[in-house]
């Protein structure tokens, strides 16, 4: 029996990450997982805020610590503007004191 359903559109992922290398690692791991996605990487608060609305992501992945911005502030902005969008923190700098129990729409991944 053939599947007549059209393929799902690619997942739109907004990535807040200042490191090109780390962004490439995230993209590679998503591809290795067999995901179809469009990734938009931003590095600053000034680029992140309008991208939440204009890009209309299905998922937001962000680093916890950036040079002039932090993941908790980014999370607050997402919760104000797009509370329905799930988020993932992907960082090597999240300590247990920060990684409190995430809500059901948040995930913390330490690398």
Helices and strands as residue ranges (DSSP letters): E 11-16, H 20-32, E 37-42, H 45-54, E 59-62, E 65-66, E 69-70, H 71-81, E 86-91, E 106-110
